[in-house]
Every structure is written in C-alpha cells, then in structure tokens.
Amino acid sequence: MGVVLESAALPAASFQMNYLFDDDLHLFRRENTGEFAYSDGAESEARLLNVVLNAKDRSTFSPALAEAITDWVSEYHFSKSRHCLVRPLGIQAGDKVLELGCGCGPITRFLGELGANLVGVEGSLVRARVAAERCREFGNVRVVVDNLFRFETDEQFDCVLLIGVLEYAAMFSTEENPFERLVQSASRFLSPGGRLVVAIENKLGLKYFNGCYEDHVGAAFFGVQDLYGARTPRTFGRRELIDLLSTAGLKHTYFYYPFPDYKLPVAILSEDALMDGDFDPVDLLTRCHARDYTGFPYRSFDDALVLSSLHRNGLIADLSNSFLVEATRDPKPPGHKSTLAAAYAVQRKPELAAQTRFSRARSTIQVSKEYVVSGASHRAVTVGGKTIAHDLADAEYRPGRQILWNLLKARARNANVEDIVQALLPWFDFLLQHAQVSSPQVAVGPPTLASYMHRLHPVQLAR
Ligand SMILES: C[S@@+](CC[C@H](N)C(=O)[O-])C[C@H]1O[C@@H](n2cnc3c(N)ncnc32)[C@H](O)[C@@H]1O
C-alpha cells in the first residue's frame, strides 16, 4: 500500500541549513535537540515505538498495530479510525502538506500512503521517532524535530495541518497571545491559495454539558465555565475560533463537524450539510455517542436523542464536540463543496472497510459507497470458513429515522420490556416478512410476532 518514492526525490535542501539528517532515526533535527514538555508517559511512548519497530506492516490498516491497542494512548495512535478525519479534505498525491505537531504519525502515515509530499514537524524527539519509523519506507515524507514556533524552511505548502495541536500553544510559547501567534506561525508556510486546517475540541461541545470531563485537564465542566489558565491547554467555542483565525489573518473559514469527535470520527458533516434543507444529518449521528477519555461513565442524557432538537434549532454547529476547519486568506468560491457528509465503517477487516458519501448534485442528493482500501478482494473469510462478500452499490438518498430511534426513546423513558418490544415491532415485522420459515411449529399459518416471541427474547416477557 502507499507510494514509495526514491529517497533521492526528497527536496531536503531547504532543511540542510538548519537541521542535520539523523540516518539512524531517519529524521531531521537540530544539532542540540532540547527537552520538549509533551508526553503521553515515557513507558507508553517507548511501547508505541517498540510496536512500530516490530511491525512488518506499518500501514493505516495494519493488523499488527490494531492488535497492539490496549489503552487510550495506543488506541489514539493505532486506531484505524484516526485517518478518517482528513478524508474529507481531498488531499491528493503530490500535494505539499506541512503537518505541525505530527505526534506519533497516524495522520502522517495515511497522507504518506496517499502520496502527499509531506513534512511532519514534532517537538518531542521520541514521538517524532515513532512517526519517522512509521513512514520510513516513504520518500515523500520527511519528519523534523523542532518546536513549531521555531521551525524554519523556505518551502511553502498547499495545506498546513494542526490536528490536536492549537490547544497546546500556551505551553510552548511565552508570548502574550500564544494561540494567535501559533496560527500566525503556521500560516507563514502557506502557499498563495493554501489552507490552514485546524482540528480541535469545542469547549462548548454537547458532551461537556452531558457530564464528560474536559479532554485535556480531566475535570467536569471545566471548559464550559472557562476555567482555563494562562499556561494550560485550552479550547474554544466556534465563534471564538473563527475570531482567532480571523485576527491571525485567515478571514475565510469552512467548517466540518466530526462525530463523535475529531479523534475517532465515525461521521463527518460539512457546513453545507447543516444548511441543506433536503438533508437530515441526525440519523447518521445515532451511533456516534461521545466518549469520556478519562473513563468517567455517567451521563445526564442520550446525546443522540438531543441532536434531533438541536438540528431543528440550528444548534449542531455550535454544540458539535469537535471542529475541523479550513481557513484561508482569500475566499473560496461559494458552493465549491459537493460532499455534504461522510460516514466511515473502518472498524472491520480492511477488505470490507467502506465509506458512504452524501453529495449534493443539483436537485438531488446522491449516496455513494466506496471501499477505503484499494486493491483488496473485498471478500473476507470468517472463522467458520465462510466467505463474506461486501458488494457496494450507490443508492438514492432517503431521509428518515432508523428503528433504533424507537429503542433509544424507549430506553430514555425507562420503558419496560413490553414497551421495548413494541418499539422494535417494525423491525420484527420486517424480519418475519423476509424470514424463510422451516420449523413445523410456525409453518402452520402466517408467522406472527406471538409465535416468534419465545425465540426472539429468551427472558420472561409477560409480567
Ligand atoms: C494531541 S497530539 C496530536 C498528534 C498528531 N497531530 C495526531 O493527530 O496524532 C499533539 C502533538 O503536538 C505536539 N506539539 C504541540 N505543540 C507543539 C509545538 N509548539 N511544536 C511542536 N510540536 C508540538 C505534541 O508534542 C504532540 O505530539
């Protein structure tokens, strides 16, 4: 998988003035690489490096990396869902991309596979090493160890990425307005017409009103009460983020809303999706329940049920748990996006992984399904030796609610078992209509719910 270029293709000259290339570590660094105060823990990061070094397959869909997920740190770095975030950006082979704060490289690796001509900058040497090892086979990826505020190059880029990085600005700059300074620092590398892409949590995200602890400081209602300190990580509300980008000279923004968040996105809505009267995004978000990454389990409400009212009141954008925003100096032509939304089914065997895209085409909305791993057979053999084929077909867009909604509502109403069965009746009916009945017990007469009840639910239904 991926594009393997000759190392000779590296346009490294622009780095040689300020950085030396460390052959062993396969990265660029300054003569004296200083300490950098960002870490997921020395032991955890050493393990990440070991897993990568021992993996023959270091690709985005590597089974070895997926199998090494044992906790949140390893999930964040090895989950197949991570890369979905950048899919809507349409980055292509040959595009010049600068990824600032590339960490241990899950996004770096995916863009390397796409064939982007990528420079990843990372302040922490150990994290940069993981990213560099992950991409060692690619001549189109270079990793540099440096504080992004000090990073130097005379290259310019079509796209500068800040994925989970802006919020740490105050920890690595002593300036008065570190967040504004960071946006300015990042945008000095943009080519004319280039875009800065920021992925960040929303301090007013619905999950935070629902009891989830703030992702960076691990405390309840921290961001919503604006308790951030001068040198702590901090996130912003949507309007604050627009103002920050605008103050730094990026006056034009286009937002995407990743659900449940930008870290492990399952569905991503575009700004256009929320303004398109024919498109109902709510159903897509039903299974996007937000996670509390500290493990705090209690919630006040079912976030999926709330989204429906939020959408009717135009509030999804402001209460989205995360933002993915493209910011430019000059306006982009209106209507330049046709994709309204995308949903990703990647937590399965790579050959069966797929994305569903909803696109506006004049008066219709088209639903197209695509495999995300090219060149695979799109067949998988199960443990029992059966072959599953995943044949994808495009479909007509039909707005509506899944039957799952009835179940969620029944649960939120503290329904009893009968009510839950009642909520599922349309599904049972569908199954019964399509079932091939072979049992003599039910073959007499048309199948009814009652005749199947004891098979469908093993517990005592009647009270
Ligand atoms: C939350 S991690 C995200 C990593 C990566 N972007 C990803 O999505 O997997 C933030 C990363 O940004 C790096 N970082 C934060 N501020 C930085 C700075 N001023 N210079 C260089 N790296 C920075 C941290 O060291 C860390 O690896």
The ligand as an SDF file (V2000), in Angstrom:
LIG
                    3D

 27 29  0  0  0  0  0  0  0  0999 V2000
   -2.5400   15.6220   20.7260 C   0  0  0  0  0  0  0  0  0  0  0  0
   -1.0410   15.3350   19.9360 S   0  0  0  0  0  0  0  0  0  0  0  0
   -1.5970   15.1920   18.2510 C   0  0  0  0  0  0  0  0  0  0  0  0
   -0.5970   14.4930   17.3990 C   0  0  0  0  0  0  0  0  0  0  0  0
   -0.9820   14.3240   15.9470 C   0  0  0  0  0  0  0  0  0  0  0  0
   -1.2760   15.5980   15.3370 N   0  0  0  0  0  0  0  0  0  0  0  0
   -2.1270   13.3780   15.8200 C   0  0  0  0  0  0  0  0  0  0  0  0
   -3.2090   13.8120   15.4140 O   0  0  0  0  0  0  0  0  0  0  0  0
   -1.9670   12.2010   16.1190 O   0  0  0  0  0  0  0  0  0  0  0  0
   -0.2710   16.9130   19.9420 C   0  0  0  0  0  0  0  0  0  0  0  0
    1.1230   16.8420   19.3950 C   0  0  0  0  0  0  0  0  0  0  0  0
    1.5690   18.1490   19.0720 O   0  0  0  0  0  0  0  0  0  0  0  0
    2.9000   18.2970   19.5140 C   0  0  0  0  0  0  0  0  0  0  0  0
    3.1020   19.7420   19.7410 N   0  0  0  0  0  0  0  0  0  0  0  0
    2.3300   20.5560   20.4810 C   0  0  0  0  0  0  0  0  0  0  0  0
    2.8200   21.8090   20.4490 N   0  0  0  0  0  0  0  0  0  0  0  0
    3.9250   21.7670   19.6750 C   0  0  0  0  0  0  0  0  0  0  0  0
    4.8750   22.7310   19.2870 C   0  0  0  0  0  0  0  0  0  0  0  0
    4.8040   24.0010   19.6990 N   0  0  0  0  0  0  0  0  0  0  0  0
    5.8790   22.3410   18.4820 N   0  0  0  0  0  0  0  0  0  0  0  0
    5.9940   21.0580   18.0710 C   0  0  0  0  0  0  0  0  0  0  0  0
    5.1240   20.0940   18.4280 N   0  0  0  0  0  0  0  0  0  0  0  0
    4.1000   20.4400   19.2090 C   0  0  0  0  0  0  0  0  0  0  0  0
    2.9790   17.4810   20.7690 C   0  0  0  0  0  0  0  0  0  0  0  0
    4.2980   17.1500   21.1140 O   0  0  0  0  0  0  0  0  0  0  0  0
    2.1190   16.2870   20.3970 C   0  0  0  0  0  0  0  0  0  0  0  0
    2.8880   15.2790   19.7970 O   0  0  0  0  0  0  0  0  0  0  0  0
  1  2  1  0
  2  3  1  0
  2 10  1  0
  3  4  1  0
  4  5  1  0
  5  6  1  0
  5  7  1  0
  7  8  2  0
  7  9  1  0
 10 11  1  0
 11 12  1  0
 11 26  1  0
 12 13  1  0
 13 14  1  0
 13 24  1  0
 14 15  1  0
 14 23  1  0
 15 16  2  0
 16 17  1  0
 17 18  1  0
 17 23  2  0
 18 19  1  0
 18 20  2  0
 20 21  1  0
 21 22  2  0
 22 23  1  0
 24 25  1  0
 24 26  1  0
 26 27  1  0
M  CHG  2   2   1   9  -1
M  END
$$$$
